[in-house]
Amino acid sequence: MKVTELYTEQRPWGYFTILTEGEGYKVKKIHVNPNQRLSLQKHVHRAEQWVVAEGSPYIVNGNTSATYKAGDNVFIPCGAIHRIENHSTVPSVIIEVQIGDYLGEDDIIRIEDDYKR
């Protein structure tokens, strides 16, 4: 199933827009507001490839964490604990490509969440 219209969903930390999807893949634009962060989480059914488009997000990926800049790539293997944080005063934008056998939003196991979800 391919998305023919963009779909945006608001979150407490910012928003994401689904750009396209098909059998076994989904592409999102993730916008993280200044001084916000996503939950510390992992996925059972998917891996993710992130490309930093704007800003300087701090990314936790398994046992490593670092601040990235526009053009940097990060691979998040299936099952890896990860998080995007934005410690700056400008938005961070990540292009995320999900690959897996199930790509639903309920394939998130939250380990820590500022918003008590």
Stockholm file with secondary structure:
# STOCKHOLM 1.0

chainA/1-117         MKVTELYTEQRPWGYFTILTEGEGYKVKKIHVNPNQRLSLQKHVHRAEQWVVAEGSPYIVNGNTSATYKAGDNVFIPCGAIHRIENHSTVPSVIIEVQIGDYLGEDDIIRIEDDYKR
#=GR chainA/1-117 SS CCCSSCEEEEETTEEEEEEEEETTEEEEEEEECTTEECCEEECSSEEEEEEEEESCCEEEETTEEEECCTTCEEEECTTCCEEEEECSSSCEEEEEEEEESCCCTTCCEEEECTTCC
#=GC SS_cons         CCCSSCEEEEETTEEEEEEEEETTEEEEEEEECTTEECCEEECSSEEEEEEEEESCCEEEETTEEEECCTTCEEEECTTCCEEEEECSSSCEEEEEEEEESCCCTTCCEEEECTTCC
//
